[in-house]
Amino acid sequence: MGRHVSWVHGNALTVESPENIEDRGRHFGWGTDLVILPGKGSWFHIPLPVPATVNEQSVFLKRTFLLFETEGNAFLKQVHIYDGNRVLQEFNNLPGVSGNFTAQVVNANTFVLSTPQKVRRGISLSFFIQGTLPQPPERPTENRLVVPAAGAEYLVGSSVLVDLAERFDSLIRG
């Protein structure tokens, strides 16, 4: 059984509700930088690279990573992971995740599937960022979102081997 990790650049990010974004956001060589209008929110989507097969073996999605930063009053509220049009897992009602998670993979920007899922089409990481209402004039803030990259970890092998490896990992972790 093998392991495959891949990343996609943040400038691949798309916005579902561009009317809720100030100046429609900007893509740069280093990623995407945008400001969410006060009191608004939007879903964002980013495709994750995935091999269809590796050495004629199946590929299973284990977890996804979102390198992001929020400033002001913006926060991550939901993450949904898709394989084509099929929802693999939803992470709803997140506890208002905000801050700078652009430098490394940590629990706050890692979304582990409860069970690795066989990839059948293409993987997408969709997430909802909420911007809160503006602060008083003496404390102006922007609901800023920066996304330099997103990625995923895949397991390669038969479903039996992937299941055994996951059980072994969970025993080791306690």
Secondary structure, DSSP 8 states (H G I E B T S, - for coil): -EEEEEEEEGGG-EES-GGGEEEEEEEETTEEEEEE-TT-EEEEEEEE---S-BTTB-EEEEEEEEEEEEETT-EEEEEEEEETTEEEEEE-S---B-SEESSS--GGGEEEEEEEEE-SS-EEEEEEEE------TTS---EEEEEEEEEEEEEES-HHHHHHHHHHHHHHH-
